[in-house]
Amino acid sequence: MAKSNRVALGLDFGTESVRAILVGLDGVERASAVVKYRHGQITQTLPTTGQTLPHDFAFQHPADWIDGAGKAVRKAMRTAKLSADDVVGIGVDFTSCTMLPALRDGTPLCQVHPFDEQMFAWPKLWKHHGAQKQTDRINDVARERKEKWLDTYGGTIGLEWFFPKILETLERAPKVYDAAEVWVEAGDWFVWRLVGCKAEDLPRSTCQAGYKAMWSAKTGYPSREFFAALHPKMANVVSDKMPGRMLAPGEVAGGLCAEMAKRLGLRETTPVSAATIDAHAGVPGAGAAGAGTLVMVMGTSSCHMLNATEGTVVPGVAGVVDGGILPGYFGYETGQAAVGDAFAWLRQTVGQRDFNQLAAGAAELPPGADGVLCMDWFNGCRTPLMDGSLRGAFTGLSLNHGPHHLYRALLEASAFGVRWIVDLLAEHGVPVRDYVATGGLPHHNPLLVQVYADVLGKPISVHPALHGPAIGAAILGALVAGKAVTGFKSPADAIRTMADPKKHGGSKIVKPRRAATRAYDDVYGRYRTLADQLA
């Protein structure tokens, strides 16, 4: 392969689609292609039976991941006019915690009859919120037993996490639980398929396990005694139903197997990285190689990621994991459960087809939306309350208010949620110095970024890449290719080169407006008061 043609492939699995991106080792994006999942989000009816699903259930179809990736990779390769030999490595990021039960040969249980007709055999999307009772039980038992690992997660296990979803299946569909030979994150499942290894060698991501499955490099998963206290049949869940080996993102999971090489149109044995969480991939993808930069990965929901030199307990933070984002740093994960999907919900609710019209009206309003205040918990609250049962609200409404007031108030509420997170980190000695926004929303919704800057009182750098997590995944692909192939001396070296904003069109800096920042101080105080009342 010609040196100038060498690229890394990033596969970015989102809520609605998968993206394949080819990034040169010089940092220049060669091509990108996105393919929507044929079944989309499965939230209404089960595909096999037409059974109506509960309102808080959300599934995906594993065939969509395989088929979508194959189409996206081949399209990107055609666009870039590259050969299979030009791809030096493959990285994968995935929504999390999206997880599924499978057989030991990797077959998803939802593709095995008669379990294809059982809803709990299907992959549970990250936003599946059916396990509230089980989440409460895990938290109650952990607190009663004074489990030390609970502090790592701010004292609360989240509704969307790995073990609540397993316990939900055990309690509501015990036959499915019994039939499941392997419980696995979807990102790990896909990498497992890519490398084609046996179940005992299944590459499990330390990122996904550390943030979503209560795993620690020092102590592993919670004890057998803890799981037995949850339910007797879960005592041996780790030893019996979670085979594999732990690998950090950027470590080699294996070489691309023949079956998947044919599906993707790539070279067999191409090195594949262990998976990472999509939001976490957004950190290297946004060029953040050090400590103190809050990377706001903004999409359907938002994750706000921070690397720090020290690890400390912060109540309500979704996880503090040593090396969880980048080696050498403690990675802090915080987030908001509804952002882009809350905006879409509002647009549909008020019967407005065009976001631009809503935004134009909202932009004319002063800070505070003429007295309308919103609480943005329309899909529960992640940070800092970690409570998926909480609900949103609008207050201060009158007959003089219209859709643009609601939209402005919702944008402001989203920004107040970020400010609350930053305040929480600062109160516990974890400073935020800089802000970088990435993902689709910052590029498509400039008013939102301006409101964020005004509320925070700090400039926000919008990384020019439209798909930061995908670039981050490609960087992982470069890392597994090795220094001899890429010339990169360290992960930071790869990040600085491949995610250099100048190579992607240059960053846009959104500065706060002082008058707006002063006005928002009062509105933010009212937001916090409303939060106390609703919580």
Secondary structure, 3 states (H helix, E strand, C coil): CCHHHCEEEEEEECCCEEEEEEEECCCCEEEEEEEECCCCCECCECCCCCCECCCCCCECCHHHHHHHHHHHHHHHHHHHCCCHHHEEEEEEEECCCCEEEECCCCCEHHHCCCHHHCHHHCCECCCCCCCHHHHHHHHHHHHHCCCHHHHHHCCCCCCCCHHHHHHHHHHHCHHHHHHCCEEEEHHHHHHHHHHCCCHHHCEEEHHHHHHHCCCECCCECCCHHHHHHHCHHHCCHHHHHCCCEEECCCCEEEECCHHHHHHHCCCCCCEEECCEEHHHHHHHHCCCCCCCEEEEEECCCEEEEEEECCCCCCCCCCEEEECCCCCCCEEEEEEECCCHHHHHHHHHHCCCCCHHHHHHHHHCCCCCHHHCEEECCCCCECCCCCECCCCCEEECCCCCCCHHHHHHHHHHHHHHHHHHHHHHHHHCCCCCCEEEEECCHHHHCHHHHHHHHHHHCCCEEECCCCCHHHHHHHHHHHHHHCHHHHCCCCHHHHHHHHCCHHHHCCCEEECCCHHHHHHHHHHHHHHHHHHHHHC
